[in-house]
Amino acid sequence: MAPPTKKHAASPVDSSLETLALSGGFRALPAKFSESSDTYHFLYIKEHKVRDGSDTSRPTDKTLFVLNVPPYGTKESLKTAFSGCGAVRAVYLQQKPGALPAKSKPPSKFFDIHCTKGFKVAYVVFKNPEGLRNAMNLPTIEPFVLSTQKCPISVGIKKWAEEYRSALVNPTDLQKDVDAFMQLHDKKLEKEDAAAEADAGVPDEEGWIKVTHKGRKPGLRRTETVSNRIMEHERRKRERKELLNFYTWQQRESKREHIAQLRRRFEEDKQKIALMKAQRKFRPY
């Protein structure tokens, strides 16, 4: 996005917009996608103000609040656009106005899929207060260009192709990332177990004893090694069952053998009862 360089007489935008003031202290700045675009829409800007002044990342005297940022607008394009007003320190894009989301390190670079879609709001933070004043005094005659040769914006099939290529994951890199995550997770569990064992059975100052979740017979923690052992045991169990009942005749023979065993046991029990009757040791009542 580049600042306007043409003269006002050659501008396609109505000159009345130069003095246009909106409610809430906003000013309207026209913007278009590229030099060849015939249509444009408006960015609404004003000085960002915070009541308590606790937002150190977006200081009041250096931050420009921008509304109606188009879906194809990026941090780089906005930074390039307003760099003509002054050095830009940072640009924050959000779905709606408000506090910045808490910074949390993603568990893996392969699973950080957060993406702001649709029309957005932006906070442009300048390094000096002069940048904010210059931005608020920009003329509204010539529209800004968002996609330039210096900072092109990918749209359409090109953008979809880039998103598809970025979505493809190298299995080797993914496996390394998963192994590193599981090692850290196992170390964390080991530390928790060591801390629980150290605290178990030790009374505090008031004489209370901390009860852990393990109890008297703690089970195995589901670490990666234990999970692999359990999965291997279940796999071997399924293989034995599949080999045992692979053929239909094997199932039929197994049923016949089971019935024969039941009959033999029945005959043996009858003989035992007859023997007990003969010895007069059978007392059913």
ABEGO torsion letter per residue (X at the ends): XBBBABBAAABABBAAAAABBBBGGBBBBBBBABAABABBBBBBBBBBBBAAGABAABBAAABBBBBGBBAABBAAAAAAAAAAAEBBABBBBBABBEBBBBBBBBABAAABABBBBEBBBBBBBBABAAAAAAAAABBAABBBBABBAABBBBBEAAAAAAAAAAABBBAAAAAAAAAAAAAAAAAAAAAAAAAAAAABGBBBAAGBBBBBAAEABBBBBBBAAAAAAAAAAAAAAAAAAAAAAABAAAAAAAAAAAAAAAAAAAAAAAAAAAAAAAAGABBAX
